Amino acid sequence: MDRPISALMQKNITTVDIDDTVDSVEEILNSHKLSCVPVIDLNGNCFGVISSPDLVHFHAIRKNPRTERAWEVCTHKIIEVSPDTSVKEAAKLMVKDKIHHIVIAENEIIRGIVSSIDLVEEYLLNQKA
């Protein structure tokens, strides 16, 4: 668990724009089989993250997915770490902040994303049989 988080991160990141509709965000998540997607602002910076629980909450309050925008639904309190952050430190942040995804960024550019499932897999692969 002392490896850098960059060793675990998913590098091919699908993003959405802040003005994309919730309907189009859901199509992207479904077509790519993703559980979250970073929301990018007009300058290419990470504005937030939309995850499956965000969408469940969105639908529970019965808003219109064709008119509401990504920036209105996303979680703005994102946790970003650098690629050289240890897996252990990233995992501690995720537990502390009760989040399931962490964004890996360098010079304000998203380099990857790690999910809680990625961390479980890392843990299981490193266990002695």
N, C-alpha and C positions, 0 to 999 in steps of 0.2 A: 504493500500500500504506500510505499515511499516513492514509487515511480511518478513521473510528472503526469498531470492530468491529460496532457496532450497525447499520451500513449493510448488513452481510452476514448478520446473524443471522436464523434462522428464529424467528418470533415466536409462532406457534401451537404451543405445546409440549404434548405429551402426556406425562403423568407417571404413575408407579405409586406405590402406597403400600408402605411397608417390609414390611408383613405380607401383601402379595399373593403368591400362589404363583408359582413359576417358570413353571408351565404357563399361568397367566393373563397373565404378562408376555410370554411368547412369542406368545400370541394377539394381544395388543395390538400388538407389533412387526410381526407378519405382516399384520394387518388394516390398519394405517396405513402399511405399507411403510417402516418405520424401521430404522435400524441401531443406534440406542441410545435409551435413555429414562432421564430422571432419576428417582431414587427419593426420595420425599418422606417425611419423618418426621411424627409426629403433630402437630407445631407448624407444619407447612408449609414447613420448611426442607429444603434439598437434603442428603440423607444420603449419596448416592452416585450412581453411574451404572451401568446395565447395558448392555453393548454386545454385539454379535454374538460377538466373541472370548470374552467372559465366558461366554456360553452354550455355545460350543464346548467350552471347558474344563470346564464343569459336566457336560456329557454325556459327556466323555471319562472322567471319574471315576465315571460311572454312578450318580449320585444320583437320587432320585425327584422329578421336576418337580411332582408333585401335593402333595408334603408340604414340600419346601424353600421357603423364603421369600425374597423379593427382597433383604432386608437381608443374607442369608447369601451371596448370589451377587455382589452389586454391588461395583464398585471404589470403595473409600472415599476414596482419594486423588484427589479431584476438583480440577480447576483452575478457579477462578472468576476472571473479570475484570469490570471495570465497563464499562458501555456506551460510555464515552468512550476506552477503551484503543484504541490504534492497531491496525490489521490486522497491521502488521509485528510489533509487540510480541506480539500474541496468537500469531502464527505461530511466533515464536521460542520462546515457552513450550511450544507443542505439540511442536516438534522436540526441545527440551531434555528434556522429560518423556516423549517417545515416545508421545503420545496422539493419538487421531483426532477427539476432540470436546472443545470447551471451552464451559463454561457461562458465560453472561453474566448477572450478578446485580447488583441495586441494592437496598441496604437489606435484604439477606438474602432478597430475592424474585427468583426466576428470571424474567428478562426475555426470554431467548432462548438459542439454542445454535448453535454454528458447527462444521461438520465440516471435515475436511481436504479433502474434495471441494469445499466452498464456497470454500476458499482457492485451490485449483487453478483453479477457474473464474474467480475474481477475477484471478489472475495471467494467465491466458490472454486474458481480455477486455481487459486493459491492455497487451498486447503490440502493438507496431507491426508491421504486415504487411510 
